[in-house]
Amino acid sequence: MCIVYSQPGASRILTNSSRGVNYRSVQLCSGVSCLLASRLSRKSLLVLTLLGVFLYPTPQGLADAEQGSPAAAHASSDSQNALAKAIQLHQAGDLEGAIREYRAFLSTSTRGKSQVIAHSNLGAALAHLGRYSEAIEEYHEAIGAIPEGSGDTEALGVRFNLAVAYYKAGQIPDASRELLSLSKSQSDNMNVLLLLADCDLRMGENKRVVELLSPIESAHRQDSALTYLLGTALIRDNQIDRGQKIIDRILRDGDSAEARLMMGNVKLAIHDIPGALVDLRRAVELNSKLPSANATYAQALLQSGSPERATESFKRELEVNPNDFDSNLYLGFLARQDENLEDASRFLRRALEVRPGDLGVRYQIAALHLSIGKIEEAQRELEQVIKEAPSFVEAHVSLARAYYLEKRKQDGDRERATVNKLIAEIQARQPGAKDTPTAVDLGVVEPPRQ
């Protein structure tokens, strides 16, 4: 068996055929997912902790917010005291107590700015405890409670918190949607732009990151987070020369995990696996908690023929960065190879949540269904993948297998012929290539004998 990448585009399609795994044949344009919490400058404040709270700091702030509000005039003193107490508990770090008091206030309050404050602060407290689904609900409630005619300022603050909650919950497409909307009205807000760029990187939208950050690079050359995000996107988009210039700029400040990670990605892109291993091993040594460092090192290990060590490194990445797309995708693939089907399903579903619609993940899920006997389900999934990616050889291989298992010989023969046609086209484009696989090599089962 070999892992083959025959479908062009940003998606990395993990496939398997039937003759022993040759990890050295993997062709990657390796990815880097970058958290803003990994800002290179040690003097920088962390964006996610700085702006992840929308907290009115004092009871006086609450009173000021309620001036002119008819709802506030009729609110009971007990209700207002509950909110003031919740804010005090929140400031003191008693989050469970604050949550209890926010909810007590909301159970008796009428609509108005106090509700906006309570829902938003409740969301912030829940998010701080890692209860992101509940936090997201509260932020939506806060947005719905904003009185008409209040202006955009209040909504913008809550929407940013909502985007951060989506981000931390691993709902990257939802976070990206909120941030894209915010960026249209806050085109100079670097926190919004950088977090949006991070989301785009995680979804494999490298060109979008380049388009977003290139126009503002010259004005923010000292912003290390922007430099890292842009450099990573350029490398992943195979704009190696531009990416190398950014690496050189980072290296002027001395050796760093971030620079080594980017250099490793460059070497992976040009298939210098030994060189990549040196840089990526050093990146992990310098900062084992740098997002994507362990995952990228794992990909280099996989390509060097060390799947066991790669698996360990992918798992270390998920300890730091549970929503890393590549780690979940590769671990799903490797678990399926080891017939650990429960783990394979769990990892692949998580990867699909990070990048909905990704062809590589969808192919792997279809292949998993095929291997456990869900033939009709696998058939439907493979047909849809092929509809979107007609030249995806391995999807045709698996679909042929599904048809033959369903005793649909004519359909299976058609897919088999398509596989051989696509392989011939690949060989024609690479006339010097040797050992080009045939449909049989790729694992298409023989049609049933009549």
Protein Blocks (a to p, Z undefined) as FASTA:
>chain_A
ZZddfbgcjbdcddddfeopafklpccdddddddfklcfblkbccfklmmmpccdfbfkl
mmmmmgopaklmmpcfklmmmmmmmmmmmmnopaklmmmmmmmmmmmmccdjklmmmmmm
mmmmmmmnopamlmmmmmmmmmmmpcghkbjmlmmmmmmmmmmmmmmnopamlmmmmmmm
mmmmmmmlmklmmmmmmmmmmnopamlmmmmmmmmmmmmmmlmklmmmmmmmmmmnopak
lmmmmmmmmmmnopafklmmmmmmmmmmnopaklmmmmmmmmmmmommbghklmmmmmmm
mmnopaklmmmmmmmmmmmmmmlmklmmmmmmmmmmnopaklmmmmmmmmmmmmghiakl
mmmmmmmmmmnopamlmmmmmmmmmmmmmmlmklmmmmmmmmmmnopaklmmmmmmmmmm
mmmmmmmmmmmbghiacfklnopacdddZZ
